[in-house]
Amino acid sequence: MLKKLFEWCKRHLVLFTLFAVIFIVVFGFINVQILHLTSEPEFCHMCHPAKGYGPLAEVDSWEHSAHGEAGVSCLDCHGRPGVFGYVGAKLGGLKDTYMQFTISRDEKLDILSNPHDLVPDWQCLFCHSDETNQNVRKATAGPMKLVHMRMLDDVVNPEFREHKGLPDIMTETFVGGTQFDHSMHIEAFELECKDCHFGVVHNPGTKTDRMNFCLACHAEYQDDAPQMSDCDTCHQSQYEMNAGEGALEVEGIQSMMYGEEVGMSCLDCHTGIDRGLYRPSASACADCHEDASYVDIFNEWGDETEMAVHELKEIRIEVEKALTNADVAGRNTAEAWQIYQRAVFNLKFIHSDGTNSVHNYEYAVEILAAVKKDFDLTLAQLDKVW
């Protein structure tokens, strides 16, 4: 049979070659699609189906994280950059699949509860800094990609970082609405990303946890590190929001609670800090205003702002997709990206304040309106540069 097959191939060399090419293309296409499907969070969800945070809820917690909102998927963090890094992650996935069927639930929970350096610091810095990104790309063996399989392999800073509205955390100190020198903390105190960010996606600590971590460390360096009373040293976004400044190209409106003439300080609302309670309570509002209805007003402001931010985040996804597609098509998108980045900065400014506009509702309304306007302007600008 084999001899006859070889003879037939020799007699019909062109036809055989055509069949071989078609087979290779179809086989390759099917395998790429399989790799795609088994790299998506939906596939991971089959073995990590729980809701909330912690072991077995990794996919659900990812969906509710800032990384999930930004389109950063599982293999962007749990696979090293480049084709070899991707293949290594897929081979590791085969081992995980085998263990899914061969170990007990308790053993699996124990492994998921005690992960060991699944995401090293340099991989965080690959996206969040320029120097590490460039160094890793130079040191990565083999091609970065053959076909598009994930976001990670397309990350080239500073372009990627700037398009996402992210600071370079190793050179900039205004990060996430606070003044924080990552470089100093990493180099002088040998801190790792996970020391402060806990399980940034899958098991994030509360803001109180993070505040307590900062204060416990700062207490050892009282002469050099900001202490409890130095609110404005770190919490820049909150001060700027109250002062009605900080947003890009938005007219300032001071909060009714801001200014020397009002005579209020942070501690007038944040009354529980001596007990480790850093968030203000409803009782603080009612005690000052002597009217419980003010709590309902603040809650209404927060609900309206939260809804507006959610809608703008949905719009942002579509606008960024339009910009990316325009880049692929070779259109001149520089001005559109500038407008978009201004909108993203202002949207992040609202998020960084952390109060859903309660610090300064009128200013927040103007900022959100400016964000919507800039998203519309971005799309309008794209229409001009075909």
C-alpha positions as CSV (number, residue, x, y, z in Angstrom):
1,M,0.0,0.0,0.0
2,L,2.7,2.5,0.9
3,K,4.7,1.6,-2.3
4,K,1.6,2.3,-4.4
5,L,1.0,5.6,-2.5
6,F,4.5,6.7,-3.1
7,E,4.2,5.9,-6.8
8,W,1.0,7.8,-7.1
9,C,2.5,10.8,-5.4
10,K,5.4,10.7,-7.9
11,R,3.1,10.6,-10.8
12,H,0.8,13.4,-9.5
13,L,3.5,15.6,-7.8
14,V,1.6,18.9,-8.4
15,L,-1.7,17.5,-7.1
16,F,0.1,15.9,-4.1
17,T,1.9,19.2,-3.3
18,L,-1.5,21.0,-3.5
19,F,-3.1,18.6,-1.1
20,A,-0.1,18.8,1.2
21,V,-0.3,22.6,1.4
22,I,-4.0,22.6,1.9
23,F,-3.6,20.0,4.7
24,I,-0.9,22.0,6.4
25,V,-2.9,25.2,6.2
26,V,-6.1,23.6,7.5
27,F,-4.2,21.7,10.2
28,G,-2.4,24.8,11.3
29,F,-5.6,26.9,11.4
30,I,-7.4,24.3,13.5
31,N,-4.5,24.1,15.9
32,V,-4.3,27.9,16.2
33,Q,-8.1,28.0,16.9
34,I,-7.7,25.3,19.6
35,L,-4.9,27.3,21.2
36,H,-7.1,30.4,21.1
37,L,-10.1,28.6,22.7
38,T,-8.0,27.0,25.4
39,S,-6.3,30.3,26.3
40,E,-9.5,32.2,26.9
41,P,-10.8,32.8,30.5
42,E,-14.0,30.9,29.6
43,F,-11.9,27.8,29.3
44,C,-10.1,28.5,32.6
45,H,-13.5,28.9,34.2
46,M,-14.2,25.2,33.7
47,C,-11.7,24.4,36.4
48,H,-12.1,27.7,38.4
49,P,-15.9,28.1,38.6
50,A,-16.4,29.7,42.0
51,K,-17.7,33.2,42.6
52,G,-16.1,36.0,44.7
53,Y,-12.4,35.9,45.6
54,G,-9.8,33.3,46.5
55,P,-9.2,29.7,45.5
56,L,-11.4,28.4,42.6
57,A,-12.8,31.9,42.0
58,E,-9.8,33.2,40.0
59,V,-11.8,33.8,36.8
60,D,-14.7,35.6,38.5
61,S,-12.3,37.8,40.6
62,W,-10.4,38.6,37.4
63,E,-13.6,39.7,35.7
64,H,-14.2,42.3,38.5
65,S,-10.7,43.6,38.6
66,A,-9.0,46.5,36.8
67,H,-7.0,44.0,34.8
68,G,-10.1,42.4,33.6
69,E,-11.6,45.7,32.6
70,A,-8.4,46.6,30.7
71,G,-8.6,43.3,28.7
72,V,-5.5,41.8,30.4
73,S,-6.3,38.0,30.2
74,C,-5.0,34.9,32.1
75,L,-2.0,34.2,29.9
76,D,-0.9,37.8,29.8
77,C,0.2,37.4,33.4
78,H,0.5,33.6,33.7
79,G,2.7,33.1,30.7
80,R,6.1,34.6,29.9
81,P,6.4,36.9,26.8
82,G,7.2,35.5,23.4
83,V,6.3,32.4,21.5
84,F,8.4,30.1,23.7
85,G,6.8,31.7,26.8
86,Y,3.4,31.1,25.4
87,V,4.2,27.5,24.5
88,G,5.7,27.0,28.0
89,A,2.5,28.3,29.5
90,K,0.4,25.9,27.4
91,L,2.5,22.9,28.4
92,G,2.1,24.0,32.0
93,G,-1.6,24.0,31.3
94,L,-1.5,20.4,30.2
95,K,0.0,19.5,33.6
96,D,-2.7,21.5,35.4
97,T,-5.4,19.7,33.4
98,Y,-4.0,16.4,34.3
99,M,-3.9,17.4,38.0
100,Q,-7.5,18.5,37.7
101,F,-8.5,14.9,37.2
102,T,-6.0,13.2,39.5
103,I,-5.8,15.2,42.8
104,S,-8.5,15.7,45.4
105,R,-10.4,19.0,45.9
106,D,-8.6,19.6,49.2
107,E,-5.2,19.2,47.5
108,K,-6.3,21.6,44.7
109,L,-7.5,24.2,47.3
110,D,-4.2,23.9,49.1
111,I,-2.2,24.6,45.9
112,L,-4.4,27.5,45.0
113,S,-4.2,29.0,48.5
114,N,-0.4,28.9,48.4
115,P,0.8,30.1,45.0
116,H,4.6,30.5,44.7
117,D,5.7,33.4,42.5
118,L,3.3,32.7,39.7
119,V,3.8,36.2,38.5
120,P,7.3,37.5,39.1
121,D,8.0,41.2,39.6
122,W,9.7,41.7,36.3
123,Q,6.5,40.5,34.5
124,C,4.5,43.2,36.3
125,L,7.1,45.8,35.3
126,F,7.1,44.5,31.7
127,C,3.8,46.4,31.3
128,H,4.1,49.0,33.9
129,S,7.6,50.4,33.1
130,D,9.6,51.3,30.0
131,E,13.1,50.1,30.9
132,T,12.0,46.6,32.0
133,N,9.8,46.2,29.0
134,Q,12.7,47.0,26.7
135,N,15.1,44.8,28.6
136,V,12.8,41.8,28.6
137,R,12.0,42.2,24.9
138,K,15.7,42.2,24.1
139,A,16.4,39.1,26.3
140,T,13.4,37.1,25.1
141,A,14.5,34.1,23.0
142,G,12.8,33.6,19.7
143,P,10.1,35.7,18.1
144,M,7.6,37.6,20.3
145,K,4.7,36.2,18.2
146,L,3.8,34.3,15.0
147,V,0.1,35.1,15.1
148,H,-1.8,37.2,17.6
149,M,-2.6,35.0,20.6
150,R,-2.7,37.5,23.6
151,M,-2.1,41.1,24.5
152,L,1.3,40.5,26.3
153,D,3.3,39.9,23.1
154,D,2.2,43.2,21.6
155,V,3.2,45.3,24.6
156,V,5.8,47.8,23.5
157,N,6.4,50.6,25.9
158,P,6.1,53.6,26.1
159,E,3.4,53.4,23.4
160,F,1.3,50.7,25.0
161,R,1.6,52.2,28.5
162,E,0.7,55.7,27.3
163,H,-2.2,54.5,25.2
164,K,-3.6,52.8,28.3
165,G,-3.1,56.0,30.3
166,L,-0.6,54.3,32.7
167,P,2.4,55.9,34.4
168,D,5.9,54.4,34.3
169,I,5.9,53.4,37.9
170,M,9.7,53.3,38.1
171,T,10.2,56.9,37.0
172,E,6.9,58.6,38.0
173,T,5.7,59.1,41.5
174,F,2.0,60.0,41.0
175,V,0.5,56.6,40.6
176,G,-3.2,55.6,41.1
177,G,-4.1,58.9,42.6
178,T,-1.4,58.8,45.2
179,Q,2.2,60.0,45.6
180,F,4.3,56.9,45.8
181,D,7.9,56.3,44.8
182,H,7.9,52.6,43.6
183,S,11.6,52.8,42.6
184,M,12.7,53.9,46.1
185,H,10.6,51.3,47.9
186,I,11.8,48.5,45.6
187,E,15.5,49.4,45.6
188,A,15.9,50.7,49.2
189,F,13.6,48.3,51.0
190,E,13.7,45.4,48.6
191,L,9.9,45.2,48.5
192,E,8.2,43.1,45.9
193,C,5.0,43.9,44.0
194,K,3.0,41.4,46.0
195,D,4.2,42.8,49.3
196,C,1.9,45.9,48.9
197,H,-0.6,44.7,46.2
198,F,-1.4,41.4,47.9
199,G,-3.4,39.4,45.3
200,V,-3.9,42.4,43.1
201,V,-6.4,40.5,40.9
202,H,-7.6,37.3,42.6
203,N,-7.6,38.1,46.3
204,P,-7.1,41.8,46.7
205,G,-6.9,43.3,50.1
206,T,-9.3,46.1,51.1
207,K,-8.2,49.7,51.2
208,T,-8.0,49.4,55.0
209,D,-5.6,46.4,54.6
210,R,-3.4,48.4,52.3
211,M,-3.5,51.5,54.6
212,N,-2.6,49.4,57.6
213,F,0.3,47.9,55.7
214,C,1.7,51.4,54.8
215,L,1.2,52.7,58.3
216,A,2.9,49.7,60.0
217,C,6.0,50.1,57.9
218,H,6.0,53.9,58.1
219,A,5.8,53.7,61.9
220,E,9.4,52.3,61.8
221,Y,10.7,55.4,60.0
222,Q,8.8,58.3,61.7
223,D,11.5,60.8,60.9
224,D,11.5,60.1,57.1
225,A,8.2,58.5,56.2
226,P,4.7,60.2,56.1
227,Q,2.6,59.5,59.1
228,M,-1.1,59.4,59.8
229,S,-1.5,63.2,60.0
230,D,0.3,63.8,56.7
231,C,-2.7,63.1,54.5
232,D,-1.9,65.4,51.7
233,T,1.6,63.9,51.3
234,C,0.2,60.7,49.7
235,H,-3.5,61.3,48.9
236,Q,-3.1,63.9,46.2
237,S,-6.2,63.1,44.2
238,Q,-8.5,63.5,47.1
239,Y,-7.0,66.9,47.9
240,E,-7.2,68.0,44.3
241,M,-10.8,66.8,44.0
242,N,-11.7,68.9,47.0
243,A,-9.8,71.9,45.7
244,G,-11.5,71.6,42.3
245,E,-8.3,71.0,40.3
246,G,-6.2,68.2,38.8
247,A,-8.4,67.2,35.9
248,L,-7.1,68.1,32.4
249,E,-8.9,71.1,30.7
250,V,-11.8,71.1,33.1
251,E,-12.8,74.4,34.8
252,G,-12.2,74.2,38.6
253,I,-15.0,74.2,41.1
254,Q,-14.1,74.1,44.8
255,S,-15.9,71.7,47.1
256,M,-18.3,73.2,49.6
257,M,-16.2,71.5,52.3
258,Y,-12.9,72.9,51.0
259,G,-11.1,76.1,52.1
260,E,-9.7,77.8,55.2
261,E,-12.9,79.8,55.5
262,V,-14.9,76.5,55.9
263,G,-12.4,75.3,58.5
264,M,-12.8,71.6,57.8
265,S,-10.0,69.0,57.8
266,C,-9.9,65.3,56.7
267,L,-10.5,64.2,60.3
268,D,-13.8,66.0,60.5
269,C,-15.2,63.3,58.2
270,H,-12.7,60.5,58.7
271,T,-13.5,60.3,62.4
272,G,-12.5,56.7,63.0
273,I,-8.8,56.6,62.0
274,D,-7.6,56.2,65.5
275,R,-9.5,52.9,65.5
276,G,-8.2,51.8,62.1
277,L,-11.4,52.9,60.3
278,Y,-10.2,55.1,57.4
279,R,-13.4,55.4,55.5
280,P,-15.9,58.0,56.7
281,S,-19.2,56.8,58.1
282,A,-22.8,57.9,57.6
283,S,-22.9,59.0,61.3
284,A,-20.1,61.6,60.6
285,C,-22.3,63.2,57.9
286,A,-25.4,63.2,60.2
287,D,-23.5,64.5,63.2
288,C,-22.2,67.5,61.3
289,H,-25.3,68.4,59.3
290,E,-27.7,67.4,62.1
291,D,-29.9,66.0,59.4
292,A,-29.9,62.3,58.4
293,S,-31.2,63.2,54.9
294,Y,-27.7,64.4,54.0
295,V,-26.6,60.8,54.0
296,D,-29.2,60.0,51.3
297,I,-27.9,62.9,49.2
298,F,-24.4,61.7,49.4
299,N,-25.5,58.1,48.5
300,E,-27.5,59.5,45.6
301,W,-24.4,61.4,44.3
302,G,-22.3,58.2,44.6
303,D,-24.9,56.1,42.8
304,E,-25.2,58.6,39.9
305,T,-21.4,58.8,39.5
306,E,-20.9,55.1,39.7
307,M,-23.4,54.6,36.9
308,A,-21.9,57.3,34.8
309,V,-18.4,55.9,35.2
310,H,-19.6,52.4,34.3
311,E,-21.2,53.8,31.1
312,L,-18.0,55.7,30.2
313,K,-15.9,52.6,30.7
314,E,-18.0,50.7,28.2
315,I,-17.6,53.6,25.7
316,R,-13.8,53.6,26.4
317,I,-13.6,50.0,25.2
318,E,-15.2,50.8,21.9
319,V,-13.2,54.0,21.4
320,E,-9.9,52.2,22.1
321,K,-10.9,49.4,19.7
322,A,-11.6,52.0,17.0
323,L,-8.2,53.6,17.6
324,T,-6.3,50.3,17.5
325,N,-8.1,49.3,14.3
326,A,-7.2,52.7,12.8
327,D,-3.5,52.1,13.7
328,V,-3.6,48.7,12.0
329,A,-5.0,50.3,8.9
330,G,-2.1,52.8,8.9
331,R,-4.1,55.9,9.5
332,N,-2.7,59.0,11.3
333,T,-4.1,58.6,14.8
334,A,-1.7,60.7,16.8
335,E,-4.1,63.6,17.5
336,A,-7.0,61.2,18.3
337,W,-4.8,59.3,20.8
338,Q,-4.0,62.5,22.5
339,I,-7.6,63.4,23.0
340,Y,-8.4,59.8,24.1
341,Q,-5.5,59.9,26.6
342,R,-6.9,63.1,28.1
343,A,-10.3,61.4,28.6
344,V,-8.7,58.4,30.2
345,F,-6.6,60.5,32.6
346,N,-9.8,62.4,33.7
347,L,-11.8,59.1,34.1
348,K,-9.0,57.6,36.2
349,F,-8.9,60.9,38.2
350,I,-12.5,60.2,39.3
351,H,-11.6,56.6,40.2
352,S,-8.5,57.6,42.1
353,D,-10.5,60.0,44.3
354,G,-12.3,56.9,45.6
355,T,-15.5,58.6,46.8
356,N,-17.7,58.4,43.7
357,S,-17.8,62.3,43.7
358,V,-18.8,62.8,47.3
359,H,-15.7,64.9,47.8
360,N,-16.8,67.3,45.1
361,Y,-19.9,66.4,43.3
362,E,-20.2,69.5,41.0
363,Y,-16.6,69.2,39.8
364,A,-17.0,65.4,39.2
365,V,-20.1,66.1,37.0
366,E,-18.0,68.5,34.9
367,I,-15.2,66.0,34.6
368,L,-17.5,63.2,33.5
369,A,-19.1,65.5,30.9
370,A,-15.6,66.3,29.6
371,V,-14.7,62.6,29.4
372,K,-17.8,61.9,27.3
373,K,-17.0,64.9,25.1
374,D,-13.4,63.8,24.5
375,F,-14.5,60.3,23.6
376,D,-16.8,61.8,21.0
377,L,-14.1,64.1,19.8
378,T,-11.7,61.1,19.4
379,L,-14.1,59.3,17.1
380,A,-14.8,62.5,15.2
381,Q,-11.0,63.0,14.7
382,L,-10.7,59.5,13.4
383,D,-13.3,60.2,10.8
384,K,-11.1,63.0,9.5
385,V,-8.0,60.9,8.9
386,W,-9.0,58.2,6.5
